[in-house]
Amino acid sequence: MDLIVSGNPFAHSRDDAPARWLLDILWLVLASGEDTNGEYSVIEQFMPVGSGPPPHIHPFEDEAFYVMSGEMTAVIGGQEVVLGPGSLGHLPRNVVHEFKVTGTEVCHCLSYYTPAGFEQAILGCSRPAERRELPPPGLDAWDSTQVVRFFNNYWVAPANLPWAQQKWSRG
């Protein structure tokens, strides 16, 4: 098996990025760990009003998201914040968080993860987008195999699992 090592400059656009559907969201993987030598990943998201995950935690990576349009209301470590266009939210690893898209329009944001790896959960649990637009509403049931697998893996876990809130070393 060949080891994938990068560090070379790259440029991707939403037109050539892998486009995926999961949880009524269009995900565009703009930078993966393969591109960045595992340092970070970047995912562009288009999320319909009312969408959002239940309380969860990322044990191994920090997350930040920059809202370009629309609005989300997030609960981060028990604190509620409303993020609109031009807002940046930072979620350190091991912090319980959730959000819902609020307002009247699709929330369009860029999400950053460091180190890389979360994008592999998206790529592994989602389906290829048939079009670069929101998936049909309700495409994935919360109890479907891909959604259960997405919320129960190395990169993301429901906040109520005992192991999920352990403090993991940055080692």
N, C-alpha and C positions, 0 to 999 in steps of 0.2 A: 504494500500500500504506500502510495506517495503522500508525504506530508505536504499540506497546503500551507505555504508561507508567503505572505505578501508584505508589503511595505512600500509598494510602488504607488505612485499617484494614480488616481482613478477619477472618473466622472460618470455619474449615472443621472438619468432624468426619470420623471414619473412615466414617460413614454416607453422606456425600456426596462424599468424595474419589474420584478415579479409582482403580479397583482393577485391578491387572494381575498376570498370571502370567508368570514367567520363572525358569528354573532351580529348579524345585520350590518357589519362594518366592511368597508373596502380598505384593505391594508396594502400599501405599496412599499416593498422592502428596498429602500434606496441605498443602504450600505449594510453589508453583513460582516460577520467576523472574518470571513474569507478575504474580504476587501481590505480590512483594517488590521490584519494580523491579530485578531481577537480583542483589540482595544475597545471598540465600541460598535454599536449598530444604530441605524436611523430608519424609522418607519414613518411614512406619511399615512394618516388615517382620515377617513371621511365617515362620520358617525351620525346616524339620524337622531332626531329629537326623541328623548326617552330612553335611548340606549345607554348602557354602562354596565360594568361588572359589579358583582357583589364584593363585600369586603375581602381583600386578599393581600398577599404579601409577596415580595420578591426577596428571597433569602440571599441571593448571590450577586445582585446587580443594583446599581443606582439607576433611577429613571428620572427623566425631565421631559416635560412636554410644553411646547410653545403653541398657543392657540392663534391661528391665522384668521379664522372667521367662526362665527357661531359662539356658543357659550356652554360651559360645563360648570356644574357645581360639584366640587370635590370635598371629600372628608379625608383629611390627611392627619394621621395620628390623633384623631378625635377633634380636630379643628376644621370647621367648614369654611371654605373659600369659594368665591365665584370668580371664574376665569373667563374673560372675554378676549376679543381680538387684541393682540399685543401683549398678552399675559404669559408669564413663564411660571410653571409649577415644578418644584424639585421634590423628589421622593427618595430619600436615602434608603438603602436596602434595610430590610427588617422593620419597616414602618407599615402598619396596617393602613390601607387606603381603599377608597372606592370613589366612583363619580357617576353622575348622570348628565346626559346632554340636556340642557335646559334652554329656554328661549324658544325661538320660533323657526330656526333654520338649522341645517346640517352643521355640525361642528367639524372644522377642518384643522388638524393640528399635525405638528411634527413631534415624534417621540424619539428620545435618545436614551440608549441603554449602555452602561459601562460596568463591567466589561461586556463584550458581545456575547450572544448566546440566546437571548430571549427571542430573537428573530427565528431561531430554529423551532421554537414551540409554535410560532405562527405558521411557518412553512410546513411543519409536520402535522398539524392538527386541522388546518384549513383546507379549503378546496380552491383550485384555480378559478379566478374570476372569469366568467364568460364574457364580460364587458368591463371596461374601466368606469364603473358606476356602482352605486350601492346595490347590494344583493336584494333579491325579492324579500320583503318583510317576513320574518318568521322562518327563514330558510333552515336555521339550526335550532332545534329544540334544546332547552337547557339540560335535558337528560340524555341528549344524543351522545354517541360514543366519542365524537370529536370534541365536543364541549367538555365532557367529563374528563377526557384525557388532557385537554388544554389547562383546566384548572387543578389538575393533580399531577404535576410533573416537577422536575428539577428547577424550573425557572419561575414558576408561579404556583401558589398554593392557597386554598381557602384559609382565611385567617383563623378559623376555629380548629384547625388541626394542631395537636400539641407540638409536633415537631416544627411547624412552620414558623413559630416565633422564637426559636432558639437564636442566639447570637452566633453567627457563623464568622469565622476569621476571614480577613481579607487575604490571608496567606498567600 
